Every structure is written in C-alpha cells, then in structure tokens.
C-alpha cells in the first residue's frame, strides 16, 4: 500500500486535486485544489462537507449563503499568511478570481452540523515557531481548535520548513483514543519552492516518513511540489526540506471525536529530542511570513 499521491494523480476536470474521503479509503478528511483563470468564476457545491477557502496564490471573491467575502490572498504560500473563509455543508459556493489567476485550496471534512459561513482575517491568524536548531519551522494556525472554533469536524494548519530543516518531528501519531491522542485522518499537501525560495517548482524536493510500530506501514518517500501524502494511521515524520528548497505543507485533519482536537502521541523512542530544544537557538529564518508579508 502506498500513501503517496504524486502531483497529477488526483486531477479532476482540469483541477490539480480532488480527494474525497472515499478516494482516501476513510471517512472524514478531504481536499480540493482549484485553478481559476483571472476574471473567471467557479461554482462549488459543498454537499456533506464543510470547508475552508484558502488562497494558495491570487485573490478571490467568495459568495455563499448571501454573504460576500473579498479574500486578499497572496502571491505564493511562501510570501504571506493569507485570509480565508469558512463555508458550511449543503452550500452553493461561488469563487471569482480577482486581479489575476487563482489557485485555491478547499480543505474539507464530512460533518453533521451546518454552521454559518464566516470570514477569517489574516491579521488574526497566529504564527507559531516550533522546534529549534535544524528542527525549527513555522506553523500557521489558521484553522485549529483554540484558534478557530467555528467548525464541526474540520481542522487545518499550514507549515513552512526552511530549506535543510526537519519538521513533523519527533514522529507522532493520532490513530486511537488514548490519554494523549484522538483519532484523526490526516492529509499532507506539499508545495516546494524553487531556487528563489518563493515560487513553487517541481525542481526541488523533500522527504516524508510514515510508519507503524509493528512495521506493517513503513514508507519513506520523496515529495515534490503538488504531492499529497495520506496518513490513515501510524507515526508520521519527519518531513525534511532538501537544502536549497523550502517546504510548505497544508495539514487537513478530521475524525470521529465529538469535539475537535489535534491531540497526538510522540513516538516514545524519539520524544526525548524535545528537551534538547530548550538549549538550542531558534533558526533565525523563522518566522518566514506574517499577515504583512515575508519576514526573512
């Protein structure tokens, strides 16, 4: 079984990605990525899924349930923390590309409750610096519990790993209900910057590891721009950005727990690494972005 879906394998009707829970072989988490030409519009019906509208590049107008949101967006995932919108299940959503071509992600989750649409301002999105030394990375917590409470099942965040650094480390899992974790299906959607550190490119690459303690899952894969990795169970991490090529990934999580949570358990063989970070300096390249633009 391979959990790696290379760029191009999830295309649908000209769009880069359509991944439903049924496609993934699970119940809750999904992802769409749409490309819309400048000035053009698309209508999306959410069906049984709630979703975030997250510009990857470009700006857009979102119309849903009589509400209109103007999303400023960004040039690239490596240039700015973006604003976003939440859209409910059983909705008809219109997306209009404003001022240029648009690439937009719709992380989504199958859910039971229908909530109202809502706008998420970029200036209210917290940016966290996690780890230290070569494990320093930026976590952009736009859609997680404790920050964004307006969702039924859907959790999402973005990470930027400077080139040469490790993230999703120590390896961790969330595939059972226990004292330290809840059950969540998870999607990793990768963008890899090219030589300028800003423009996504298939030239660069990174690495991703997923495994179980009993060895029934043991995958070490090369990931390139536009690739997806599925995490149905097991420990996952590290994600490693090759020198010269910064790595971005969008994490989408959803599961059966009655309350949204992203709780996880470290692989006990490697959790000791966290204690080292107290004595290690933060990589000065982090944070990489804010709502005002690039920092480094």
Secondary structure as GFF3:
##gff-version 3
##sequence-region A 1 296
A	DSSP	beta_strand	4	5	.	.	.	ID=ss1
A	DSSP	beta_strand	17	19	.	.	.	ID=ss2
A	DSSP	alpha_helix	21	24	.	.	.	ID=ss3
A	DSSP	beta_strand	29	36	.	.	.	ID=ss4
A	DSSP	beta_strand	41	45	.	.	.	ID=ss5
A	DSSP	beta_strand	49	64	.	.	.	ID=ss6
A	DSSP	beta_strand	67	74	.	.	.	ID=ss7
A	DSSP	beta_strand	84	87	.	.	.	ID=ss8
A	DSSP	beta_strand	92	110	.	.	.	ID=ss9
A	DSSP	beta_strand	118	120	.	.	.	ID=ss10
A	DSSP	three_ten_helix	122	124	.	.	.	ID=ss11
A	DSSP	beta_strand	127	130	.	.	.	ID=ss12
A	DSSP	three_ten_helix	133	135	.	.	.	ID=ss13
A	DSSP	beta_strand	137	143	.	.	.	ID=ss14
A	DSSP	beta_strand	155	161	.	.	.	ID=ss15
A	DSSP	beta_strand	166	167	.	.	.	ID=ss16
A	DSSP	beta_strand	172	173	.	.	.	ID=ss17
A	DSSP	beta_strand	185	192	.	.	.	ID=ss18
A	DSSP	beta_strand	206	211	.	.	.	ID=ss19
A	DSSP	beta_strand	218	223	.	.	.	ID=ss20
A	DSSP	beta_strand	228	231	.	.	.	ID=ss21
A	DSSP	beta_strand	235	241	.	.	.	ID=ss22
A	DSSP	beta_strand	247	254	.	.	.	ID=ss23
A	DSSP	beta_strand	265	266	.	.	.	ID=ss24
A	DSSP	alpha_helix	273	276	.	.	.	ID=ss25
A	DSSP	three_ten_helix	277	279	.	.	.	ID=ss26
A	DSSP	beta_strand	289	290	.	.	.	ID=ss27
A	DSSP	beta_strand	293	294	.	.	.	ID=ss28
###
